């Protein structure tokens, strides 16, 4: 992938351009998989909060059951 194209794609994503538009713009030069390989999938904020709460519950449960802790 050319550096100029990667820079343009990155700036498009940072400014809030939907990924569908980025994929459409560069569809003739690169495959969708190749473009997605440079942009990690972002996690849904609601799922991230749920995961954090689940981790916290597990940590609390471990400290409660640990007789030495």
N, C-alpha and C positions, 0 to 999 in steps of 0.2 A: 504494500500500500504506500502510496506517495505521501510524503510528509505534509504537503500542502492540503491534500484531501483530508488527512487525519485532523489537521488543525481546524479546517472549516467544519468538519463534522462535530468536533469537540465544542467549538464555539456555538454551533447551532443548538446542541444539547444543553449547554450551560445557559443559553438565553431562553430556554423553555420551549424550543421547537419540538413538536411531537416526533417520536421516533419513526412513526409511519412516514412522515414527510422526509426525514433524513434518508430512510431506506428508499423512498421513491426517487429522491434527487440523485442518488448514487447507484441506482439499480442496474445501469448499463455497465458500470465499471467493476462492481464488487458484488459478491453474493451476500445475502442477508446474514448468513452465519458468520461470514468474515467481518462484517460491520459490527455485529453484536459481540464479537470476541473482544473488541476494544472497549465496550461499555458494560460494566458489571450490572447485573440485574439489581434494581433497587427493591428493597423489601417494603411491603405495605406497612405504613406506620402503625396501623391497628394490630397487625400480626406481631410486630416488634414489641409492642406494649404487652401483649398476651404472653409472649415468650419470656420477657423480663419478669413478669409476675410469676410465671411457672418456675423460673429459676430461683426466685426469691423464696417461694414456698418450699422447694426442695432443700435449699440451704437452711431454712428454719427447721425443717423436719430433721435434718442431719444433726444440727446442734442440739436439738431436744433429745434425741435418742443417744447421743454420744455421752457416756458417763464421765469421760475424762475432760470433755470440753467445757 
